[in-house]
Structures are given as C-alpha cells and as structure tokens.
C-alpha cells in the first residue's frame, strides 16, 4: 500500500508533533507500507522519513526541482522523484496514493489535504483521507468543515470523506479497516 503523508517542513514546532511524525513513520514502515511524502529533510517531513528509514521501510520523496536546488531534500530516502513544479508533485503523489494521512502542517499541508478531500468528493481519488489530529491541531479545521456542511456548501454525506484520528496507532488501524466511501460520489457532488 502506498500511503501519502502530508506534513509540516517546519522545525520550530512543538515536540508533541515531532514525536507523532516519528511514530507514524515507524508504524507505517513496520506494517510494510510504502510512504510517499514531499521529500523534505527537516520538520515533520524529515522526522517521518528518518523513522521509516530507521525501521528499514520504503519511503519515496517527491520534490520540485527548485526545492531540491535549495537543498531542502532528504538525502537518504529510498527514492527521490524530482518534479518540475508543485502541481506536478501533487499529481504524482495522488496518482499513486492508496491512502492519504495529514499530519499537522502549514498552508501547504492544508492545501494538499483539501485537494485530497476535493478529489475524493469528485470520485477521482478513492482511498481514505485521515486527519491525524495530534493535540487537537485540526479542531478549528474540523469546526470549519462542520460550518460548510451546516451552510450547505457540502452535503452531510461528504463528512464521511475524511476520518479524524488522534494517534499514529489509530491512523494505522483506520488504514487497515478502511472499507471505502461510496461507489459513485459524483451523484451527490453537485449541490442544488
């Protein structure tokens, strides 16, 4: 299984998030899952990769050429794919992802997470979308998504697109137990 993990590249964040990224990397590697991620060498991305490699897991980084030129790439990942830009990076990952997990992160992580939700809403991506809500990091985002449903910007059924978990172990259980969402999401994608 290819698990796409979106995560922060910041190294100036609370240790609780760093521990969670390391634990997730180790658990995915131990489960024999291939990790696809943004290719970064620092922050939660770097800790995820380090932990997976320590457990002899397979991890594929996908990084735009300009980021690699800046030296932002992890030097030891199993495989590094260099793309022309951010759009190609996401497309490459989504085309190969069987599952998506969002660790805490900034604007880039939020953009990737909302694209995963959008692609699933339209039936383009079919796998699980898991929000790893470490220490309530995604609570405000979850409240906003509830507001979208309440205001009829999303259907009530769309809340089943994503799953919220609080620990890396729960994320792994969610991956293992995933049964799918709906056969043809486009039937309800349009709200009228």
N, C-alpha and C positions, 0 to 999 in steps of 0.2 A: 504494500500500500504506500502510495506517495502522499505524505502529509505536508501541506504547505503551511508554514508558520510565519505569520506577520508579527513583527516585534520592533521595539524601540532600538535605535542606534545610540542613544544617549548613555553615557557612563556616569552621569551625575544624578542618578535616581536612587530611591530607597533600596536598601539591601533586600527587602522582602520580595521585590520584583526580580532581582538578580538570582536569588535562591530558586524562585519558581521557574525561571527560564532554564537554569541548570538542571533542575529536577525533570522538567519536561523533556529536555534533550536526552537525558539518561534513560528515561522511561520509554521514549519512542525507539531509541537505539536497542534497548534490551528486548523490545517487542518485535524487532526485526523490520521496523518501518523505515522507509527512506524519507528523509526530511528535505523538503525544498524550502529555501528561505532566501532573503535578499542579499546574501553574500557578504555582509558586513563582518568586520573583525572585532568590533567593540560593542559596548552596551549589551542589551539583552540578546541581540543577534549573535554577538561574539560568545557570550556565555552559553547559549543554546548549542552552538557549534562545538565549543570546547568540550562540553559534557557529552555530546553524542560521540565525538571522536575518542574521548577517554574510554567509552564503552564499546569502541570499535564498530560504531554504527556508520551507516552511509548517509552523508549529507551533501546535498547539491546546492551550491550558491549560484544565484542569478543576479548579476550586477551590470548596470550600464557602464559603457566604456569610460565615460567621464569620471565616474566614481572610482573605477579601477586605476585610472591615471592619477587620481588624487591619493592613491594608496589606502583606500578605505576597505579594501577587500581582505577577507580572512585568507591567510597564506597556506593553510593546511587542510582545507576541506577536501572531501573525496573528489569532487568535480566542481569546476567553476565555469559557468556559462557567461560569456560577455555579450551583452545586447547593445544595440545602437542607442536606445533611449529607455525612459521609464515605461512607456506604453508597451514596448516590445517585451520588457522584463515581466510585466504583469501577465501579458498574453501567454508568454512561455510557461509561466507557473500555472495559470488557470487551465491551460490546455492539458497539463499533465497531472493536476491535483485530483486525488480521490477524496481528500478532506482538507478543510481549512481550519486552522486554530489561530485566534488572535490573542496574543499576549498583550499586556499593556504597551502603549506606544503613543506617538505624537500624531501629527496631521497625516503623515504618510501611511501609518498603520490604520488610521480611521478611514482614509480614502480607499485603501485596499479592502478593508472589512466591508465598507458599504458597497463596493463594487461586487464583492462575493455575494452579498445579500441580493443585489440587483440582478446579477446573473442567474442566481437560483430562482428568484421571483419570475424570471422570463423563461426558465427551463433550459438555459444554456449550460449551467453548471448544476450537477445533480447531487453532489456529496454533502456531508454535514458541514455546517458553519458553527464553530464553537467559540464562544467568548470566554476566555479564561479571566474571570472577574476577581483577580487577586486583591484582597483587602478592599473590596468594593470599588475598584478602579472604574469599572464600567457602569456604575449605578446611575450616573447622570445620563449617559447614553441610553441606557435601558429605559429610563423615565421619558426621554425624548421619543424613543420608538413607540412607547405607550401613547404618547401625545399624538403621534402620526396616526395610530390606529383610531384613537378617540375622535380625531378630526376627519376621519375617512380618507386620509391620504394613503393608507394601507388598509387592507382587509384584516379582519380578525384572524383569518387563516394564515396570513403572512407571518404572524408571530411564531408559527411553527417552523419558519425558515431557519432560525438560529436557536442554539441551545446555550444556556448560561450555566457554567460550572465554576466552582470556587478553588479547585486544586488541580494540579497536574494529573494526579491519580484519577480524579473524576473525568478529566478530559480523555484519558486513555480508555476508561470504561465507556464513555459516550461513543468513542470511535468504534469500539468493539461491538456495542449493542445497536448501532445505527441501523434502522430499517427502511429509511427513505422517507420522502415527504409526500409528494403527490405525483401521479403519472404524467399529467399534462397541466403544469402550472399556468400556462398561457390562458386557460379557460377562465381564470379569475384574475389575471394580471391587470386587465383593464377595469377600472372602477367607473361605473356610470349609474 
